[in-house]
Amino acid sequence: MQDNGKEFLKPRDVATMFSITEETLRNWRRQGILPYFRIKNTIRFARSDILECLSRFRRDGIPGQNESAKREKKL
């Protein structure tokens, strides 16, 4: 779905991009970790916002992830 040059993604597509469940994605959305849009009673994510979040998570880690999980990831 595109609007004004922005491409919007469905929750299942975003969950696949992050390799997480849709439930985890829902939690991240509710916690304000990922920006989203509500379009006619459906949730959509701007591809540009998601790509920016992916880059930030790779650089800084996932918000809320504890330090031991970050260390294990580096091993």
MODELLER restraints for C-alpha pairs under 7 A, 6 or more apart:
rsr = mdl.restraints
at = mdl.atoms
rsr.add(forms.Gaussian(group=physical.xy_distance, feature=features.Distance(at['CA:1:A'], at['CA:7:A']), mean=5.72, stdev=0.5))
rsr.add(forms.Gaussian(group=physical.xy_distance, feature=features.Distance(at['CA:1:A'], at['CA:8:A']), mean=5.19, stdev=0.5))
rsr.add(forms.Gaussian(group=physical.xy_distance, feature=features.Distance(at['CA:1:A'], at['CA:9:A']), mean=6.94, stdev=0.5))
rsr.add(forms.Gaussian(group=physical.xy_distance, feature=features.Distance(at['CA:2:A'], at['CA:8:A']), mean=5.82, stdev=0.5))
rsr.add(forms.Gaussian(group=physical.xy_distance, feature=features.Distance(at['CA:6:A'], at['CA:46:A']), mean=6.54, stdev=0.5))
rsr.add(forms.Gaussian(group=physical.xy_distance, feature=features.Distance(at['CA:7:A'], at['CA:46:A']), mean=5.81, stdev=0.5))
rsr.add(forms.Gaussian(group=physical.xy_distance, feature=features.Distance(at['CA:7:A'], at['CA:47:A']), mean=5.64, stdev=0.5))
rsr.add(forms.Gaussian(group=physical.xy_distance, feature=features.Distance(at['CA:8:A'], at['CA:44:A']), mean=5.77, stdev=0.5))
rsr.add(forms.Gaussian(group=physical.xy_distance, feature=features.Distance(at['CA:8:A'], at['CA:45:A']), mean=5.29, stdev=0.5))
rsr.add(forms.Gaussian(group=physical.xy_distance, feature=features.Distance(at['CA:8:A'], at['CA:46:A']), mean=4.52, stdev=0.5))
rsr.add(forms.Gaussian(group=physical.xy_distance, feature=features.Distance(at['CA:8:A'], at['CA:47:A']), mean=5.77, stdev=0.5))
rsr.add(forms.Gaussian(group=physical.xy_distance, feature=features.Distance(at['CA:9:A'], at['CA:44:A']), mean=5.47, stdev=0.5))
rsr.add(forms.Gaussian(group=physical.xy_distance, feature=features.Distance(at['CA:9:A'], at['CA:45:A']), mean=5.07, stdev=0.5))
rsr.add(forms.Gaussian(group=physical.xy_distance, feature=features.Distance(at['CA:9:A'], at['CA:46:A']), mean=6.22, stdev=0.5))
rsr.add(forms.Gaussian(group=physical.xy_distance, feature=features.Distance(at['CA:9:A'], at['CA:47:A']), mean=6.27, stdev=0.5))
rsr.add(forms.Gaussian(group=physical.xy_distance, feature=features.Distance(at['CA:10:A'], at['CA:44:A']), mean=5.29, stdev=0.5))
rsr.add(forms.Gaussian(group=physical.xy_distance, feature=features.Distance(at['CA:10:A'], at['CA:45:A']), mean=6.63, stdev=0.5))
rsr.add(forms.Gaussian(group=physical.xy_distance, feature=features.Distance(at['CA:11:A'], at['CA:22:A']), mean=6.70, stdev=0.5))
rsr.add(forms.Gaussian(group=physical.xy_distance, feature=features.Distance(at['CA:11:A'], at['CA:44:A']), mean=6.57, stdev=0.5))
rsr.add(forms.Gaussian(group=physical.xy_distance, feature=features.Distance(at['CA:12:A'], at['CA:22:A']), mean=6.20, stdev=0.5))
rsr.add(forms.Gaussian(group=physical.xy_distance, feature=features.Distance(at['CA:15:A'], at['CA:21:A']), mean=5.76, stdev=0.5))
rsr.add(forms.Gaussian(group=physical.xy_distance, feature=features.Distance(at['CA:15:A'], at['CA:22:A']), mean=5.61, stdev=0.5))
rsr.add(forms.Gaussian(group=physical.xy_distance, feature=features.Distance(at['CA:15:A'], at['CA:25:A']), mean=6.11, stdev=0.5))
rsr.add(forms.Gaussian(group=physical.xy_distance, feature=features.Distance(at['CA:28:A'], at['CA:34:A']), mean=6.09, stdev=0.5))
rsr.add(forms.Gaussian(group=physical.xy_distance, feature=features.Distance(at['CA:29:A'], at['CA:35:A']), mean=6.81, stdev=0.5))
rsr.add(forms.Gaussian(group=physical.xy_distance, feature=features.Distance(at['CA:35:A'], at['CA:45:A']), mean=6.88, stdev=0.5))
rsr.add(forms.Gaussian(group=physical.xy_distance, feature=features.Distance(at['CA:35:A'], at['CA:49:A']), mean=6.91, stdev=0.5))
rsr.add(forms.Gaussian(group=physical.xy_distance, feature=features.Distance(at['CA:36:A'], at['CA:43:A']), mean=6.78, stdev=0.5))
rsr.add(forms.Gaussian(group=physical.xy_distance, feature=features.Distance(at['CA:36:A'], at['CA:44:A']), mean=5.80, stdev=0.5))
rsr.add(forms.Gaussian(group=physical.xy_distance, feature=features.Distance(at['CA:36:A'], at['CA:45:A']), mean=4.68, stdev=0.5))
rsr.add(forms.Gaussian(group=physical.xy_distance, feature=features.Distance(at['CA:36:A'], at['CA:46:A']), mean=6.93, stdev=0.5))
rsr.add(forms.Gaussian(group=physical.xy_distance, feature=features.Distance(at['CA:37:A'], at['CA:43:A']), mean=5.77, stdev=0.5))
rsr.add(forms.Gaussian(group=physical.xy_distance, feature=features.Distance(at['CA:37:A'], at['CA:44:A']), mean=5.17, stdev=0.5))
rsr.add(forms.Gaussian(group=physical.xy_distance, feature=features.Distance(at['CA:37:A'], at['CA:45:A']), mean=6.05, stdev=0.5))
rsr.add(forms.Gaussian(group=physical.xy_distance, feature=features.Distance(at['CA:38:A'], at['CA:44:A']), mean=6.22, stdev=0.5))
